[in-house]
């Protein structure tokens, strides 16, 4: 979805119903990007936004 957008530093997820995240969806975005998700879904989305989705260890997933 966002692959290759090197200037992308913040992604805000509004939805509380995400069934899956595409392979390499976050590949090659800003290496210290922040992904904000609903507080009630933080644990679930951390599992869905994994290495297959292109998430690096330097990126953070936070509640909004």
N, C-alpha and C positions, 0 to 999 in steps of 0.2 A: 504494500500500500504506500509506504513512504520510502522505499528503497532508493538509495542514491541521492537523497535530498541532504546534502552535506551541511546546509545552514539550518536545518531543522533542529531546534534546541528544546522545544516543549511540545508535548502531545497531551491533549486533554481528552479523556474518554468519558463521554456523558452517559452512555448506555449501561444499564445494569444487566443486560442480556446479550452476552457475546458467546456464540457457540464454539467458534474456532478462530484462530489467527493463522493467516497464510504463512507458508514457508518463506523466510527471508523478508518478511514484511518491514522490518526495521533495520535491514542490513545497509551499511554505509551511510547512516545518518551521523550527526554530531556525536563524538565519542563520549561526551558527558551529558547526553540528553536526559531530560526528566519526563517521565510518563506519569501523569496524574490520573487516578482512577477513583471511583466512588469508594468511600471509606468502608462500606458494608461488603464490598467485593474485593478488597485488597488482597487477601490471601488466595482467593480463587484466580484472580488475574495474574498474580505472580507466577502461578503454575502454568497458565496459558501463554504468557509472554516469556518463553524460554529461549534457549540457544538456537533452536530450529527457526524461531521467528527472527533471529538476527540480533537479539539483545546481548550486549557486551556486559562484562562485569563492572565496567565503569559507569554504566547507565543506572539510573535510579527509578524505582517505581514507588510513588508516594500517593497517599490519600489526599483528596482535594478538600 
